[in-house]
């Protein structure tokens, strides 16, 4: 039995109630003007987990209003709480079922309003001859959407609810619907759920000319940069800057790895610009990571000295806020805005019918084969040369080479068997993770030593330095462990089965014969 029905286009709530009153004994319990605001993270983490979050509050309400978590699929209420306002982050919710649901899904992401609907809500009861309520109806009358009614069966009167449901459809012309109001509201705004994701989703035609495909890839990355720009400037949450930087890094990787498809002077000019973007965003992102990692830092220490680390958090927060302000100025500067605009105009320019660049005329599939195979052989060569005596820089260089290979595989994954390329990317991720851990622990260890020197001039308690010393020792132990783990991870990556899979997918005889010239 359907419980939710949509009105015909021109049917008002009052006319519906009048028509229903001819078929059943009705009582209007209440009517009020309300607002319904839907919330989610910028990257739709709740919707992706089949959760809708809505805050229903009466206009001019000063007290608490219900926040509901609903199943997207069937509209059932998962959890409910009375709030004065919706917190920005999950950690700000009182501990309870809503906090426990939202925290692991949202993590560091802000809970943002997706859309707001104004509507009138009518609570209507259907009663029997004894004036007992046998069915409750919740009617929502919208100005921009078709009105709706939700049946709320009363225990013991299930057959009455079935009768009313049949009446709504057969006699009054309503349509049963499972489509959430959120979807319809987004359609009115020209949007759809999951219209942003940090994951690359670039569909290329294998026969597309390489220079045209390159512009298509860069345009996709430019869109990610621009869509995360304001959230980065406003410091809405740390993931805006993270995704901004990832799009910048991918662009840099493309400019350095997808060679010979644009004029060298153009490639060099924008390589410098995106390198500058990487530099000016680096400090702020590092400080974000330290703040996000702070609870983990504390938990790694003995209970007796954990609270001694708190002055470090205050120091990091002040430093991060200063870096954020400086970054915001640079992202609103003429240098940034004009160069990004120039890049956008260049990407929109039609490509020459007969390009002069050596690889521009190739099909993107042929160029992708060559570049991925070459990047893969470089990773094997660099990794094979690393021994227990190799300097840390060798692992850092290998990490960068792995990242370039990963980006190439992600750029071009639509050109290959989905199952096979995802399997190879997964294998590469395992090697990347241990190299990333090694680098992160080394950098954090070094940076904390520099921070401790800065904090010596700030009347920081001695116990804080002692706690930081223990933390640095813990990070060093993790770094050494990651260094030891590298050998086994690389051995697994370079095994013949993995090499054979890469060879079969990317190293056709044609691409092997050209690999040294690309």
Phi, psi and omega in degrees: 000128177285141180251342184243133183228147178253138180284155165300160189307315189260009182275119178274165179297318182295319178293325177296314181297320179296316180294320181292328181295339176283341184254340183207163180276113186246153174225122176278110184279321180194161174214134178208156176272133186223169172235141176238117178248126177267141182236149171194172172283165181300329181257021169062044182291326180287310181302321180295341178255020177064036180235128170254137181242118182228140179246115183255115182224136178292146178299138180064021178287141179246344181267207180274151179226158185282132167257124184244136166256122183240155169287128177297322187292313186238000176078001181291147181281124179270319180202156183214144178210151178262123183227153172280320175210162183273123178297155180282325182236151184298328181294345181273351175287147173298148181295131184169192187294322180293316176302315183293331178281315188284322187305308181290338180276313184279327185051244184270002184277145178283150175266109190247148175293130180268313175198158180234134179240131172264137183201162172258135181246130179246131172257112184241134178251142169258129183239159178264190182298332180272009180065023175271141180287125180247340175211139174250140178238133175250112184255130178243120182251115184255157176272329185256342185241164172294141181291161183223160172223137179245124177278135177237091183301146177260135183304130180095349181236038183300323180294327177295321178295320178297320179296316180294320179299317178296321180297317181299319183281310189282320187263319187262355173077022177278159182245125176297139181215143172251359183289118181298148177303324181305316181299315180295319180296319178294322178299320178299325180277357183077025180240174173212156179300151178059036178280000171223135172212143178284348181285143178286132177220078185247116181261116182245145171276126183305331182270358180300139179296141189300319182292325178290318178296322179299315178297324179296317179296312182295326177294322177297317181290324178297321178300318179296321177298311185292324183287339179261359186297307185292322177296327176291313181297318182281350183056045181297310168205166189291339184287338175299312178294320179302310181291325175301313182292323179297317179296322177294315181296319178297321178297316178299319179296320178297315182295329181271337187254327180267078191274158171072025179245353176220159181306139183303322181292324177293313181300315182293320181299312183281335173297320178294318181297312182287334172295317176299317179299320178298321181292314186287342180263351187295311183298314181299316179297319179300317180293323174303314182297318179297319179292319178294331183270358191297319179298323178291322176302312182297317183292342179281350182264157172301147182309322188293340183239006184300315183292340178293344182277348186304321177301333176296320179299314180299319179297314181296320182295316178298316181295320180293318181297322177294315180296323179298316181296319180293320179295318180302319178298318182291327179280358174245009183279161177298321181303314181290308188294318183289320181291320178295323178295320177299317179299317180297317179296320179298317182293334181275345180296139177296142180283151179295146178294325179233082182293151182270337184294142191299325184257357186296328184278346180295157169288150182295330178295317181295316180293320179298315177306310184297311186292319180293317180297318179295318179295322179295313180296329177293317178300316179298316182295312181294318182293322182293335182278349183278130176237181178296340182265355181295145178290162180302329182300330180295321177289326179294317179296319178296322178300316179295321179294321177296321181295319178296318177298317180299315180297318178300315180296324179285323176304317192253014187296335179291347181275353187233169175304123184303314183297315186289317183287326177294325177296317180290322176296321178298318177298319179294322180302321180301318177290318180300320184299315182290324176291321178295317178299314180302312181295316182298314180296319180296315181293316181296319179299313180295317184292321179297326176295319178294320179298320182297326178293319178297320185288343179295337180269005187244023181054040179286137180302145180301323182298332178294318178294324178296317178295320178295326177296318178295320179297317179298321177297320180294318178296322179295322178295319177295321179297315180296323179293319178295322178298319179292324181291338184302315185303315182289324179293319181289323177301319178293322182290324184269005179300154188301324181299317180292318178298320179296319179296317177297317182298316182295323186278323190242335190258069173294160181302326180294316183288326179297323183291340182252357194299330182281346182261000183253000000 
